[in-house]
Amino acid sequence: MTVHLGIDLGTSSVKCVLLSESGEVTAASQVAYGIDRPHPGWAEQDPELWWSATVDAVREVLVRGGALPSSIGLSGQMHGIVLLDERGLPVRPAIIWPDARTRAEAELWRTAVGDAQVTSRCGMPIASGLAGLSLTWLSKHEPAALAAASSVLQPKDWIRFRLTGALALEPTDACATLLFSIVDEQPVPELLALAGVSREQLPPMMATQSVAGEVTRRAADATGLRPGTPVAAGGGDQAMAAIALGLDRPERAAISISSSGTAVVPLELGTRSIATLSRTHHVIAGAHPGSRMAMGVVLAAGLATRWLAEDLLQGLASEGELLEAADAILPGSEGLTANPHLGGLRTPVVDGRPQGAFLGLGFHHRPAHLMRAVVDGVALSLAQSVLATPARSPVKEIVLSGGGSRFAVWHRAIADASGLPVVLSADVDHSPLGAALVGAIAAGQPVDFDSGARIRGRVEPDPVRAAAYRRVAATAAGCGAQPMVSLDTPPISEVTSA
């Protein structure tokens, strides 16, 4: 049986899947790791830990699947930076996307270039956690580390390097760094200078769905893979998930509830439209050449629900128990409103300051009410991201994915907050699936994969609960929320041509 391996280097774990030529997941594995926070607001991880976790996850999935893959595709957390020296060794720990140390650097970028110029070129805002700002911080505070770096990579590019020995970038990740233009996928010299890096420190750009290299003998000995197995360039986790979620269907958007929360809508936009939309959304490159997607982000979705259960409530009940209990409480949480932006905001405005808050607490509220309010806040923000995105055809349904899709409270919250049906994918982890599909395409062995048939349920919005969400949205401003669009406004369907 022919199988294809997808590897997704996430924020909290690496996940692997084996996908057969008929589109069946024959095996899966997952190895977890943590985030290092050596100072308040910092977020780092050791690239060597990523590699050891990947080795363990690959070995486990090969044992479970009982077959060696014919191709390998990669997916990974976006926006982070890995610095390699001339020997190919990490210079320092990787700085990853939840990092919030670069407030001063953000102001420097705004003074030197300006928000409008950066977003119109890059499709991304000047925001902490993005690679360009993290590099500027390093140039000021750790110049020796940056000078020692012969290559600057994104996280999944490091895993590809360990597998193949080949250094490369690809558009879905590179164009989300603030170093490359979202229009032509070329480096922006002015922004490279601000980041303190040279063009020579950036590896060559490869097409996402191309073969970037082959598994080396050394990597094969470590992982159990076959030497010479083709490895695709791969892509950022959102672009890879979009393939598995069927976002080539014009009426479909996607929301993922994982550590962060993301809302993704495929676009067919001209240059002026990208510049306009990037004021409130991220505009990122898709896996297909020239494709673009709009993305709204909640930095703390699963991170917020885990924080509530494990840190604030000190394990009085598990996160899962609280999410299940919250499903029995109506939207609005009996007068309690939460702002879930514990790590700041990325969309619709950029504000790196912690925004978390509860408003309306009363003696009648219990832990499940707190969880319900957090779910409401995340759901409203992501629903508004979808409703505020221009598309050629109005969005008619939202496909829900990520670890949060295991819980019914998220199904109903997204449907009711958006007023749109929610399609429940039969697959939970779409980024490694998309990576496997890209690996198969790169190797010339496409898989028979029909995302439209991989559905386990559908949740229609409830008019009473939808009305409750409109009331929650009306009071959310008092808790610091930043609405993009009124929930009474129908989805935007106009597109501005270039």
C-alpha positions in Angstrom: 0.0 0.0 0.0 1.3 3.4 -0.9 1.2 6.0 1.9 2.3 9.6 2.3 3.6 11.2 5.5 2.5 14.6 6.8 4.5 16.2 9.6 3.0 19.3 11.4 5.3 21.1 13.7 2.8 22.9 16.0 3.1 25.2 18.9 2.6 22.6 21.6 3.3 19.3 19.7 4.4 17.7 16.5 1.8 15.6 14.8 2.3 13.0 12.1 -0.2 11.2 9.8 0.1 8.5 7.2 -2.3 9.0 4.3 -3.1 6.2 1.8 -3.5 6.8 -1.9 -7.3 6.4 -1.4 -7.3 9.2 1.2 -7.5 7.1 4.3 -5.5 8.0 7.4 -3.8 4.7 8.3 -1.9 6.0 11.3 -1.3 9.1 13.4 1.1 10.1 16.2 1.7 13.1 18.4 4.6 14.2 20.7 4.1 17.2 23.0 6.5 19.9 24.2 6.2 23.2 26.0 6.9 26.9 25.5 9.9 28.4 27.3 9.2 31.8 28.8 12.5 33.0 30.3 11.1 36.5 30.8 7.5 37.9 31.0 6.1 38.1 27.5 8.8 36.0 25.8 8.0 32.7 24.0 10.8 30.5 22.8 11.4 26.9 21.9 14.6 24.8 21.3 14.8 23.7 17.6 16.7 20.6 18.8 13.7 19.7 20.9 11.5 20.1 17.8 13.7 17.7 15.9 13.9 15.0 18.7 10.1 15.2 19.0 9.7 14.8 15.3 12.0 11.8 15.3 9.9 10.2 18.0 6.6 11.0 16.3 7.8 9.7 12.9 9.1 6.5 14.4 5.8 6.0 16.3 3.6 6.6 13.2 5.7 4.2 11.1 5.3 1.5 13.7 1.6 2.1 13.8 1.1 2.3 10.1 3.4 -0.6 9.2 4.6 1.0 5.9 7.2 3.4 4.7 5.9 6.6 3.0 6.5 7.4 -0.7 6.6 11.1 0.0 6.8 13.5 2.9 5.1 16.9 3.3 5.7 19.5 6.0 3.5 22.0 7.9 4.4 24.3 10.8 3.6 27.0 13.2 4.1 30.4 11.4 6.0 33.6 12.1 8.8 32.1 14.2 12.6 32.4 13.4 15.4 29.9 13.6 18.9 31.1 13.2 21.5 28.6 11.9 25.3 29.1 11.9 27.6 27.9 9.1 27.6 24.4 10.5 23.8 24.2 10.4 23.4 24.4 14.1 20.9 26.7 16.0 22.6 29.9 17.2 20.0 30.4 20.0 16.5 29.2 20.9 13.8 30.0 18.3 11.5 33.0 18.9 8.0 31.9 18.2 4.7 33.6 17.3 3.2 34.2 20.9 6.3 36.2 21.8 5.4 39.8 22.9 8.8 41.4 23.6 9.0 43.7 20.6 6.8 46.7 21.6 9.7 49.2 21.1 10.7 47.5 17.8 7.1 47.9 16.6 7.2 51.6 17.2 10.5 51.8 15.4 9.0 50.2 12.4 6.0 52.5 12.5 8.2 55.5 12.6 10.6 54.3 9.9 8.0 52.9 7.4 4.5 53.1 8.8 1.7 50.7 9.3 0.0 51.4 6.0 3.2 50.8 4.0 4.0 47.6 5.7 0.5 46.1 5.5 0.0 47.0 1.9 3.3 45.4 1.0 3.3 42.4 3.3 -0.4 41.7 4.0 0.6 41.5 7.6 0.5 44.2 10.4 3.4 45.5 12.4 2.8 43.1 15.4 4.9 41.4 18.0 5.6 37.8 17.3 6.2 38.3 13.6 9.7 37.4 12.4 10.7 40.8 11.1 10.2 42.5 14.5 11.9 39.6 16.4 14.9 40.0 14.1 15.0 43.7 14.9 15.0 42.9 18.6 17.9 40.5 18.1 19.8 43.1 16.1 19.5 45.5 19.1 19.8 43.1 22.0 21.8 40.1 20.7 23.7 41.4 17.7 26.3 38.7 18.0 23.7 36.0 17.6 22.3 37.6 14.5 25.8 38.1 13.0 26.6 34.4 13.6 23.5 33.3 11.6 24.3 32.3 8.1 20.6 31.3 7.5 17.3 32.6 8.8 14.5 30.0 8.7 10.9 29.5 9.7 10.2 26.5 12.1 9.1 23.9 9.6 12.1 24.8 7.3 14.4 23.6 10.1 12.7 20.2 10.1 13.1 20.0 6.4 16.8 20.9 6.7 17.2 18.1 9.3 15.5 15.7 6.9 17.2 16.7 3.7 20.2 18.9 4.4 18.6 21.5 2.0 18.1 25.1 3.1 15.0 26.7 1.6 12.0 29.0 2.2 8.6 28.9 0.6 5.9 31.5 0.1 3.2 30.6 2.6 5.6 31.1 5.5 8.0 33.6 4.1 5.3 36.0 3.1 4.1 36.1 6.7 7.4 37.3 8.1 7.3 41.0 7.3 10.4 40.5 5.1 8.7 39.6 1.8 6.0 41.2 -0.4 2.7 39.4 -0.5 2.2 40.8 -4.0 5.2 39.4 -5.8 6.8 37.1 -3.1 10.1 39.0 -3.3 12.2 40.3 -0.4 11.6 44.0 0.5 15.1 45.6 0.9 13.9 48.4 3.2 12.3 45.9 5.6 15.3 43.6 5.5 17.4 46.5 6.6 15.0 47.3 9.5 15.2 43.6 10.5 19.0 43.7 10.4 19.4 40.8 8.0 20.9 40.6 4.5 19.5 38.9 1.5 22.3 36.4 1.7 21.0 35.1 5.1 17.7 34.1 3.4 17.7 30.7 1.7 16.3 30.4 -1.8 12.5 30.4 -2.3 10.9 27.2 -3.5 7.3 26.5 -4.6 5.2 25.1 -1.8 4.2 22.0 -3.8 7.7 21.2 -5.1 10.2 18.6 -4.0 12.8 20.4 -1.9 15.1 17.5 -1.2 15.4 13.9 -0.2 15.7 12.1 3.1 19.5 11.8 3.9 21.0 8.6 5.2 21.6 10.3 8.6 18.0 11.4 8.9 16.8 8.0 7.8 18.9 6.3 10.5 17.3 8.7 13.1 13.7 8.4 12.0 13.4 5.0 10.3 12.4 6.6 7.0 13.7 5.3 3.7 16.8 7.2 2.3 16.0 9.1 -0.8 12.3 9.7 0.0 11.2 13.0 -1.6 10.3 15.8 0.8 8.1 18.7 -0.3 8.8 22.3 0.5 5.6 22.3 2.5 3.9 25.3 4.1 2.6 27.2 7.0 0.0 25.4 9.1 -2.9 27.6 7.9 -2.1 27.1 4.2 -1.7 23.3 4.7 -5.0 23.1 6.6 -6.8 25.0 3.9 -6.0 22.2 1.4 -7.5 19.5 3.6 -10.5 21.7 4.6 -11.6 22.2 1.0 -11.2 26.0 0.9 -11.0 25.8 -2.9 -14.8 25.8 -2.6 -15.9 29.5 -3.0 -18.7 29.3 -0.5 -16.7 27.8 2.4 -14.6 29.5 5.1 -12.8 27.8 7.9 -12.3 28.4 11.6 -9.8 26.5 13.7 -9.8 26.4 17.5 -6.3 25.3 18.6 -3.8 27.1 20.8 -4.8 30.2 18.8 -8.1 30.7 16.9 -8.0 31.5 13.2 -10.6 32.3 10.6 -9.6 31.8 7.0 -11.4 32.8 3.9 -9.9 32.3 0.4 -9.6 35.4 -1.8 -9.5 36.5 -5.4 -8.3 40.0 -4.9 -6.2 42.6 -6.7 -3.4 44.6 -5.3 -5.5 47.4 -4.0 -7.9 45.0 -2.3 -5.0 43.3 -0.5 -3.9 46.7 0.8 -7.4 47.5 2.0 -8.1 44.2 3.6 -4.8 44.0 5.3 -5.9 46.9 7.6 -8.1 44.5 9.5 -7.0 41.0 8.5 -3.8 39.1 7.7 -3.4 38.3 4.0 -1.3 35.2 3.5 -0.2 33.1 0.5 -2.0 29.9 -0.2 -0.5 26.6 -1.2 -1.4 27.0 -4.9 0.8 29.4 -6.8 -0.6 32.9 -6.7 -3.4 32.1 -4.3 -4.2 34.3 -1.3 -6.3 33.9 1.9 -7.6 36.4 4.5 -7.0 35.4 8.1 -8.4 36.7 11.3 -6.6 35.7 14.5 -7.4 35.3 18.2 -4.0 34.8 19.8 -5.5 33.0 22.8 -8.3 30.5 22.1 -7.2 27.1 23.5 -4.5 29.0 25.3 -7.2 31.0 27.0 -9.4 28.0 28.0 -6.4 26.1 29.3 -5.2 29.2 31.2 -8.6 29.5 32.8 -8.8 25.9 33.8 -5.3 25.2 34.8 -3.9 28.5 36.1 -6.7 30.8 37.2 -9.0 28.0 38.6 -6.0 25.8 39.6 -7.4 22.6 38.2 -10.8 22.7 40.1 -12.1 21.0 37.0 -10.4 20.0 33.8 -10.5 22.1 30.7 -12.7 19.5 29.0 -15.1 19.3 31.9 -15.5 23.1 32.0 -16.1 23.2 28.2 -18.8 20.6 28.5 -20.4 22.4 31.4 -20.3 25.7 29.5 -22.4 24.2 26.7 -25.4 24.1 29.1 -25.2 27.8 29.6 -26.7 30.2 27.1 -24.6 32.8 25.2 -24.1 35.8 27.4 -23.3 33.6 30.4 -26.0 35.2 32.5 -24.7 38.7 32.2 -20.9 37.8 32.1 -18.8 39.1 29.3 -15.1 38.2 28.7 -12.4 39.7 26.6 -10.2 36.6 25.7 -7.3 38.6 24.3 -4.8 37.6 27.1 -1.8 38.0 24.9 -3.0 41.1 23.0 -4.6 41.6 19.7 -3.6 41.0 16.1 -6.9 41.5 14.3 -8.8 43.8 13.6 -6.3 46.1 15.3 -2.8 45.5 16.6 -2.2 46.0 20.3 0.4 43.9 22.0 -0.8 44.8 25.5 -2.7 42.1 27.5 -6.5 42.7 27.0 -8.1 39.9 29.1 -11.0 40.9 31.2 -14.3 39.8 32.7 -17.2 42.2 33.0 -20.4 41.7 34.9 -19.3 39.1 37.5 -21.9 38.3 40.1 -22.4 36.0 43.1 -24.4 33.6 40.8 -21.5 33.0 38.5 -19.6 29.7 38.7 -16.5 28.4 36.9 -18.5 27.1 33.9 -19.9 30.7 33.4 -16.3 32.0 33.1 -15.6 29.3 30.5 -18.8 30.1 28.6 -17.8 33.8 28.5 -14.3 33.0 27.2 -15.9 30.8 24.5 -18.3 33.6 23.6 -15.5 36.1 23.2 -13.4 33.9 21.0 -16.4 32.9 18.9 -17.5 36.5 18.3 -14.1 37.6 17.3 -13.6 34.8 14.8 -17.2 35.1 13.4 -16.6 38.8 12.8 -13.4 38.0 10.9 -15.4 35.8 8.5 -18.3 38.3 8.1 -15.9 41.2 7.4 -14.0 39.4 4.7 -14.8 40.3 1.0 -15.3 37.3 -1.3 -16.6 36.8 -4.8 -19.3 34.6 -3.5 -20.9 35.1 -0.1 -19.7 32.6 2.5 -22.5 30.0 3.1 -20.8 27.7 5.6 -17.9 27.4 8.0 -15.9 24.3 8.4 -14.6 23.9 11.9 -11.4 22.2 12.8 -8.7 22.0 15.5 -8.6 20.4 18.9 -11.5 22.6 20.0 -13.8 20.9 17.5 -14.1 18.0 19.8 -16.4 20.0 22.1 -20.0 20.8 21.2 -19.9 24.2 22.8 -17.6 25.4 20.1 -19.8 24.0 17.3 -22.8 25.9 18.5 -20.9 29.0 19.5 -19.4 29.5 16.0 -22.7 28.8 14.3 -24.7 31.1 16.5 -22.1 33.9 16.6 -21.8 33.9 12.8 -25.3 33.1 11.8 -23.9 30.5 9.4 -24.1 26.7 9.4 -21.0 25.0 10.8 -19.7 21.9 9.0 -17.9 19.4 11.2 -15.0 17.8 9.5 -14.5 14.1 10.1 -10.8 14.9 10.4 -9.5 16.8 13.5 -5.9 17.6 12.5 -5.9 19.2 9.1 -2.4 20.7 8.9 -0.6 17.3 8.8 -3.2 16.1 6.4 -2.6 19.0 4.1 1.1 18.4 4.4 0.7 14.8 3.3 -1.4 15.9 0.4 1.3 18.4 -0.7 4.0 15.8 -0.3 2.0 13.4 -2.6 1.5 16.2 -5.2 5.2 17.1 -5.2 6.1 13.5 -5.7 3.7 13.2 -8.6 1.4 10.8 -6.7 -1.8 12.8 -5.9 -4.2 11.2 -3.4 -7.9 10.6 -3.9 -9.0 13.1 -1.2 -12.5 14.6 -1.2 -12.9 17.1 1.6 -16.6 17.5 0.8 -17.2 13.9 1.7 -15.2 14.0 4.9 -18.0 15.4 7.1 -19.3 14.0 10.4 -22.1 16.6 11.1 -23.6 19.9 10.4 -24.8 22.5 13.0 -27.3 25.1 12.0 -27.5 28.5 13.8 -30.2 28.8 16.4 -32.2 32.1 16.0 -32.6 32.6 19.8 -28.9 32.0 20.5 -27.9 34.1 17.5 -29.9 37.0 18.9 -28.2 36.5 22.3 -24.8 36.8 20.6 -25.9 40.1 19.1 -26.6 41.3 22.6 -23.3 40.1 23.8 -21.5 41.9 20.9 -23.3 45.1 21.8 -21.9 45.0 25.4 -18.5 43.5 24.5 -17.0 47.0 23.9 -17.3 47.6 27.6 -14.9 44.7 28.1 -12.4 46.0 25.6 -13.5 44.0 22.5 -12.7 45.4 19.0 -15.5 44.5 16.6 -14.8 44.5 12.9 -18.4 44.4 11.7 -21.9 44.5 13.3 -23.4 41.0 13.6 -26.6 42.6 12.1 -24.6 43.3 8.9 -24.7 40.6 6.2 -21.4 39.2 5.0 -19.5 41.4 2.7 -19.4 40.1 -0.9 -17.9 42.9 -2.9 -14.4 42.7 -4.3 -12.3 45.7 -5.3 -10.4 45.1 -8.5 -6.7 46.0 -8.9 
